[in-house]
């Protein structure tokens, strides 16, 4: 090898080692900033409905607001929007028992009891009755 080639090879080797050494130096990211950067984009939380007073009337509206409104107020996951007569008309025509069955057991993206297994069957039916009333 001639002298200029050795020089070029030596300089290239030194530069490559320097670049590799520089790549290994990273700044530490504070834990707080890391947590902020990796947090979820959205979060869905369901609140448990307050149990009905023993022997008292069940508030279907309150149950709807705590267990059903997250999807039925917005139409999320294809849920028919509360008060949408066009969407609810055929469902209401199929009968309350059909709607109760869907709400209690789940249908398509909707989980059983709107995702709140602590609800009684009567509480779920009261929420269904409330949704029906909004579409009439």
Secondary structure as GFF3:
##gff-version 3
##sequence-region A 1 136
A	DSSP	alpha_helix	3	23	.	.	.	ID=ss1
A	DSSP	alpha_helix	31	37	.	.	.	ID=ss2
A	DSSP	alpha_helix	60	63	.	.	.	ID=ss3
A	DSSP	pi_helix	64	68	.	.	.	ID=ss4
A	DSSP	alpha_helix	69	72	.	.	.	ID=ss5
A	DSSP	three_ten_helix	76	78	.	.	.	ID=ss6
A	DSSP	alpha_helix	85	93	.	.	.	ID=ss7
A	DSSP	alpha_helix	96	105	.	.	.	ID=ss8
A	DSSP	three_ten_helix	112	115	.	.	.	ID=ss9
A	DSSP	alpha_helix	121	134	.	.	.	ID=ss10
###
